[in-house]
Amino acid sequence: MIKDIGLRFNRRYPSQNQENKSEYVRLAVWVLAETILKYCPEGREQSLAMTKLEEVLFWTDAGIIRED
């Protein structure tokens, strides 16, 4: 249980390999964001889709940096 707390709340700095993985995901999400803005009409649905993409980046970065 204590290890889980450290995994969640300790500050971590990404290695170069982790930075590369994060950047690859970021570029893929960027392309998807552009696609959503192009094809999904403005409104609540588009807004929620963009918010979910922000969540994707957040959780992906967390997963990448927490890897052992």
Secondary structure, 3 states (H helix, E strand, C coil): CHHHHHHHHCCCCCCHHHHHHHHHHHHHHHHHHHHHHHHCCCCHHHHHHHHHHHHHHHHHHHHHHHCC
